[in-house]
Every structure is written in C-alpha cells, then in structure tokens.
Amino acid sequence: MKYRNTNIFSQILLKKTPCDKVFEDRVVLAFKDIKPKANTHVLVIPKMPVATFSDFCEENTAITVGLFFKKVHEVARFIGVDDGFQMIVNNGEKGQQEVFHLHAHILSDKKPKV
Ligand code: 5GP
C-alpha cells in the first residue's frame, strides 16, 4: 500500500499535530491513544514511513521487524505494564486498521507509570 504522509501519525511524527508522548528514541515514538480503551492504551509507531504490518514485513529484514517488537516491549517496560499487556496490530482495512502508519497498541488494566 502506498504510504501517505497525510495520515495523522505522520503528522504527529512531523510535529504538526500534538500527542501525549510517553517514549521516544531513534526507532519509535510512543504516545497515548486519543480514545483509550483501557487504563493504559499506548500506541507505538516506527519512525520509518510504512503503512501496514504486511508492508513492513515484505519490505524489511527480520532484524528490523524484530527490533520493532523489542521496542514495543521496551515501551511496555518503561510505562510499567510489562508484567502483562495486550499487544494488538490491526493490519489493513480488512484487519480493522484505521490509521495507515504501522502501529502497535499496548493495552492494560493497570495505569501507566508515565
Ligand atoms: P487502528 O484501528 O488503526 O489500529 O487504531 C488507530 C488508533 O489511533 C485508534 O485507537 C484511535 O483512537 C487512535 N487515534 C486516531 N487519531 C488519533 C490522534 O490524533 N491522536 C492519538 N493519540 N490517537 C489517535
């Protein structure tokens, strides 16, 4: 799928739209979901422009894909929910994805530390 930088997460990465940031490094940005479905609902996005999880896997090495999952865990640990959380990646329109910049949802009943 063609990546379009008009999507809202691209606008957040470009700092044209604000977000409630919880973590950032050179690979990912993590921020709170605007409509949280649990006490913790954080979105982790890679800084590279990629629309879907399938595209990410097709276009990158296992090391890059694996690094993203390591980062999701690092964010979960940073916000204090790594003892148990749901990680959801909606993939494509048929997979209920609404924002076409790859993202992993971190959900937990626990409140985040940050
Ligand atoms: P998807 O269905 O694509 O996996 O999830 C997109 C998520 O992005 C939804 O949970 C939605 O609430 C969240 N979202 C949509 N727009 C914004 C926004 O402008 N800021 C933040 N922080 N989250 C958003």
Residues whose N, C-alpha, C, O or C-beta is under 5 A from the ligand:
A	BS01	5GP	I8 K32 D33 I34 K35 N90 Q96 Q97 E98 V99
